[in-house]
Amino acid sequence: MESLIPTLAIWALPVLLAITLHEAAHGYVARHFGDPTAHLAGRITLNPLKHIDPVGTVIVPIAILTLSTLLGGSGILFGWAKPVPVNFGLLRKPKADMLWVAAAGPFMNLVMALAWAVVFKFASGGPETSYTLPLELMAEAGMTINAVLMFLNLLPIPPLDGGRIAVSLLPGRFAWQFARIEPYGFPILLILLFTGILGAILWPLIAVFRYVLAIIFGFYG
């Protein structure tokens, strides 16, 4: 239990940024392609209070971290923010532009993972102080949570971003049939999670991604 509070403190900022900026990116790109819905709702902002979902942004990540800490496991840490409202019908080219709106979230997670890699490199390469280890651990958490959210959201399961990207790329009739899966997307995701299939898919991708970051930034050279 003593290790739980430091763990929550280290993960709080990376998780909050990863989830909220992911959603803000969707709204920004939607506005760029003609849909002002998120902008009018005040959701294109860096203010996390505008994006926090009490369950998905707070309770679920804390519960996963708590169980992982107490049980010594390494479950998939994930969460979600309040979905940014997007009216795909207002996009200039709804089917084509859907791809860019959907891809914006995972792309933002990629950018944040790279930013946290820079923080880790700076912390580990500078003079050692009392802030060095906490900063390194926070950067590690930032790289991990953003990798998880990036690969999780790229799974081709509507309404995940990967599912919307697939709908955008598929020919019309197939896209419509594939989009009909959306009401079952969350139950499918839960089944994959509790059967261990989700972890079996994501952890190798995350490991490779972290290895590539280590090579690029020379963490362990």
C-alpha positions in Angstrom: 0.0 0.0 0.0 2.9 2.4 0.7 4.0 2.2 -2.9 0.5 3.0 -4.2 0.6 6.7 -3.6 4.0 7.3 -5.3 2.8 5.2 -8.2 -0.4 7.2 -8.6 1.5 10.5 -8.4 4.0 9.3 -11.1 1.2 8.2 -13.5 -1.3 10.9 -12.9 0.1 13.6 -15.2 1.0 11.2 -18.1 -2.4 9.5 -18.0 -4.3 12.8 -17.9 -2.3 14.3 -20.8 -2.5 11.2 -22.9 -6.3 10.8 -22.6 -7.3 14.5 -22.8 -5.0 15.6 -25.6 -6.0 12.6 -27.6 -9.6 13.8 -27.6 -8.7 17.5 -28.2 -6.7 16.4 -31.3 -9.9 14.8 -32.8 -11.8 18.1 -32.3 -9.0 20.2 -33.8 -8.7 18.1 -37.0 -12.5 17.9 -37.3 -12.6 21.8 -37.3 -9.9 21.9 -39.9 -12.0 19.7 -42.2 -15.2 21.7 -41.7 -16.9 20.5 -38.6 -17.0 23.2 -35.8 -19.0 21.0 -33.4 -16.2 20.4 -30.9 -15.0 24.0 -31.2 -18.5 25.4 -30.4 -18.7 23.0 -27.5 -15.4 24.4 -26.1 -13.7 21.0 -26.5 -10.6 22.2 -28.5 -8.6 23.1 -25.5 -5.7 22.0 -23.4 -7.8 22.4 -20.2 -8.1 18.8 -19.0 -11.3 19.7 -17.0 -13.1 20.0 -20.3 -12.3 16.4 -21.2 -12.3 14.5 -18.0 -14.7 11.6 -17.7 -15.0 10.7 -14.0 -15.1 6.9 -14.8 -12.8 6.6 -17.8 -10.2 9.3 -16.9 -10.1 8.8 -13.1 -11.7 5.7 -11.7 -10.7 3.1 -14.3 -7.0 4.1 -14.5 -6.7 4.3 -10.7 -8.4 0.9 -10.3 -6.0 -0.7 -12.7 -3.0 0.9 -11.2 -4.1 -0.1 -7.7 -4.7 -3.7 -8.6 -1.4 -3.9 -10.5 0.5 -2.4 -7.6 -1.2 -4.6 -4.9 -1.2 -7.8 -6.9 2.2 -7.3 -8.5 0.7 -7.7 -12.0 1.2 -5.8 -15.2 -2.3 -5.3 -16.6 -3.0 -3.1 -19.6 -3.5 0.5 -18.3 -6.0 2.4 -20.3 -8.8 4.9 -19.9 -10.8 7.4 -21.8 -12.0 11.0 -21.8 -15.4 12.4 -22.7 -15.6 11.8 -26.5 -15.2 14.9 -28.5 -18.4 15.6 -30.4 -17.8 15.2 -34.2 -20.6 15.5 -36.8 -19.1 13.6 -39.7 -21.8 14.9 -42.0 -20.4 18.4 -41.7 -16.9 17.4 -42.9 -16.2 18.6 -46.4 -15.6 15.0 -47.6 -17.2 13.0 -44.8 -15.9 9.5 -45.7 -12.4 10.6 -46.7 -12.0 13.2 -43.9 -13.1 10.7 -41.3 -9.7 9.0 -41.7 -7.8 12.1 -40.6 -10.2 13.0 -37.8 -9.9 9.4 -36.4 -6.1 9.2 -36.9 -5.5 12.5 -35.1 -5.9 10.9 -31.6 -3.4 8.1 -32.1 -1.0 10.5 -33.8 -1.2 12.8 -30.8 -0.3 9.9 -28.6 2.7 9.2 -30.8 3.8 12.8 -30.5 3.4 12.7 -26.7 5.4 9.4 -26.5 8.2 11.1 -28.4 8.0 14.1 -26.1 8.2 11.9 -23.0 11.2 10.1 -24.6 12.9 13.5 -24.8 12.1 14.1 -21.1 13.6 10.7 -20.2 16.7 11.4 -22.2 17.1 14.8 -20.5 16.6 13.4 -17.0 18.8 10.4 -17.4 21.6 12.3 -19.2 21.8 15.3 -16.8 23.3 15.7 -13.4 21.6 13.5 -10.8 19.3 15.3 -8.3 16.4 14.4 -6.1 14.1 14.9 -9.1 16.0 12.6 -11.5 14.4 9.3 -10.6 10.8 10.6 -10.3 11.2 12.4 -13.6 12.6 9.2 -15.2 9.7 7.2 -13.9 7.1 9.7 -15.0 8.7 9.8 -18.5 8.6 5.9 -18.5 4.9 6.1 -17.6 4.3 8.7 -20.3 5.9 6.6 -23.0 4.0 3.5 -21.9 0.5 5.0 -21.5 0.8 6.8 -24.9 2.0 3.6 -26.6 -1.0 1.7 -25.1 -3.5 4.3 -26.1 -2.0 4.6 -29.6 -2.1 0.9 -30.4 -5.3 0.2 -28.6 -7.2 2.9 -30.5 -5.7 1.7 -33.8 -7.4 -1.7 -33.4 -9.9 -2.0 -36.3 -12.9 -2.2 -34.0 -15.6 0.5 -34.4 -16.0 2.9 -32.6 -12.2 2.9 -31.9 -10.2 5.1 -34.1 -8.9 2.2 -36.1 -12.4 1.1 -36.8 -13.3 4.5 -38.2 -10.1 4.5 -40.2 -11.2 1.1 -41.7 -14.6 2.5 -42.5 -13.0 5.4 -44.3 -10.8 3.2 -46.3 -13.3 0.4 -47.2 -15.5 0.6 -50.3 -18.9 2.0 -49.7 -21.0 -1.2 -49.2 -18.3 -2.9 -47.1 -17.8 0.2 -45.1 -21.5 0.4 -44.2 -21.5 -3.3 -43.2 -18.4 -2.9 -41.1 -19.7 0.2 -39.4 -22.7 -1.9 -38.2 -20.3 -3.5 -35.7 -20.0 -0.3 -33.7 -22.7 -1.1 -31.1 -20.8 -4.2 -30.2 -17.4 -2.6 -30.2 -17.1 -2.1 -26.4 -18.3 -5.6 -25.5 -15.8 -7.1 -28.0 -13.1 -5.0 -26.4 -14.0 -6.3 -22.9 -14.0 -9.9 -24.1 -10.5 -9.4 -25.6 -9.4 -7.8 -22.4 -10.7 -10.4 -20.0 -9.6 -13.4 -22.1 -6.0 -12.0 -22.3 -6.2 -11.7 -26.1 -5.9 -7.9 -25.9 -2.7 -8.1 -23.9 -1.3 -10.7 -26.2 -1.9 -8.3 -29.1 -0.8 -5.0 -27.5 2.2 -6.0 -25.4 4.5 -7.1 -28.3 3.6 -3.9 -30.2 4.4 -1.8 -27.1 7.6 -3.7 -26.5 8.8 -3.1 -30.1 7.8 0.5 -29.9 9.7 1.1 -26.7 12.7 -0.6 -28.1 12.6 1.6 -31.2 12.4 4.7 -28.9 15.4 3.4 -26.9 17.4 3.0 -30.1 16.4 6.5 -31.5 17.1 8.3 -28.3 20.0 6.1 -27.1 18.5 5.3 -23.7 20.6 2.2 -23.0 23.6 2.7 -25.3 
